[in-house]
Amino acid sequence: MASFSNSWLLLVFTIFYYFSPTICSNVVILDEGNFDKVIAENKLVFVNFYADWCRFSQMLSPIFDQTSDIAKEEFPSDLVLAKVDCDSHPEVGQRFQITKYPTLKLWRNGQPARREYRGQRSVDAFSNYLRNQMRSSIKEFHSLSDMGLNSKKRNIIAYLESKEGDNYKKFEKLAEEFREDCEFHVGVGDSSAKERKVGDNLVYRPENKGPEGDIVYTGSLTDFEHLKQWTNDKCIPLVREITFENAEELTEEGKPFLLLFYDPNDHHSIEEFKEEVAKQLVGEKGQMNFLIADGHKFSHPLHHLGKSQQDLPLIAIDSFRHMYLFPKFEDIRIPGRLKQFTDDLHSGKLHREFHHGPDPTPDTHAAPGEPRVPHGDTGDSTEPKPDAGTQPQGSSGDKRKTKTSPPETIFKKLSPSYNRYTLLRDEL
């Protein structure tokens, strides 16, 4: 009888192990079979993509388990912590472009958040992050004179008749998706009646602006995709600020940086840079990140470029291999000059000219019909050869040469680190 009981218990445990997703504390075990179902059935799902052999994954495991117990107690029906063993289920990791372990991603109402979690890996940090994510991202105001807007933030303001209609539901969805990029405010009923002369509407208020800076959304509130694109354009500006907190995220995008290093007391150079980027470089948004950086906080890159805070403002490119200086900040006022600077990066000219000096001018004396080849060029490819450049030393008659190379990248060193992750590939 005892033998039968033991066999029965073993069978029950085996069935539980293989078919229940809730082993290992309150963490849900995900694979290709149940991933979409768990994501779809829960309001918020926080997922740990890991590998058993990864030491950072091993360190995270008990912390993640303990956090799941707290989450289960505080939010028993709306919040799930889950994990995927990417070694056992590589197709799941590949589906979500997991390139490092552990990677922590959030899903809300079945949709992935645009940013992965990159904060501190502790029970307190996780718990506070998840509590914040569970809070509504919409702040309601009850009078136009007391809206409580933070002038240092980008704000989206909705003036709606009520919270019951479809317009409010779409605004909620919008606020959740862009909660890290903008602040969202709503006034309903009498509190917003004066702003609803022609019905429900939305406005965007830029940072450091009052009502005079409001930009009204002119599309249909029922067209969510159009509304989402409008919000994306406003809340995620063409020119962003790089900080030590978001540098890892920006570098992992793998696109070169065009940077303005600015003095914190000089706002005019920031506005001028933004204006010229919008004029000259909007077409390169997918190929390059346009960023501003506090030249006091990011003094190390300045030093690396042979500059100091006294040289601010200045513009540079970090290609994730080398850094290149724009000649003079004032040159951005010359039409097309900033665009030429980025074109010269893509063509290899910046690297080539750093090694060899300015490119020769075309031969204007070539016979008609003959190709005009730069002086000293054989017509071969001008693709730069690493460290091939030389620079004269001493007088013009001094034949000694020394190799030169552009300053090496600084910002790539702020990318995901071997001190925090097991990286599946070395290059961004």
Secondary structure, DSSP 8 states (H G I E B T S, - for coil): -HHHHHHHHHHHHHHHHHH-S--STT-EEE-TTTHHHHHHH-SEEEEEEE-TT-HHHHHHHHHHHHHHHHHHHHSTTTEEEEEEETTT-HHHHHHTT--EESEEEEEETTEE-SS-B-S--SHHHHHHHHHHHHS-SEEE-S-TT-----TTS-EEEEEES-SSSHHHHHHHHHHHHTTTT-EEEEEEGGGGGGG-TTS-EEEEE-TT--GGG-EE--S-TT-HHHHHHHHHHHHS-SEEE--TTTHHHHHHT---EEEEEE-TT--HHHHHHHHHHHHHSGGGTTT-EEEEEETTTTHHHHHHTT--GGG-SEEEEE-SSBEEE-S-GGGGGSTTHHHHHHHHHHHTHHHHHHHH-S-----TT--TTS----TT--SS-----TT--EEE-SSTT---EEE----B-SGGGGSS-TTT-EES-S--
